[in-house]
Amino acid sequence: MRRVNKLITIGLIGVTYLFGQVELLNPRFKFTPGIRYDQSISSPKDYLGYELGTEYTLYSDVLSYLRTLGEESDRVS
């Protein structure tokens, strides 16, 4: 009987694991081709000089870029 309970428990945990996954990234925040962005605001590539993910970015550079965004945009404070 204990073995049956153990198998049922493992099965339920497995089913929960397989079907209980949630999408962690809201689709609203995914990058979508064709969206128009404000050209007066520096992109990370414009500011850093390279595409994000191609090189290591220092924390101080990230903070500096965020400060620049705060100056250029009324939506970042």
Secondary structure, DSSP 8 states (H G I E B T S, - for coil): -HHHHHHHHHHHHHHHHHH-----S-GGGS--TT----TTS--HHHHHSS-TTSS---HHHHHHHHHHHHHH-SS--
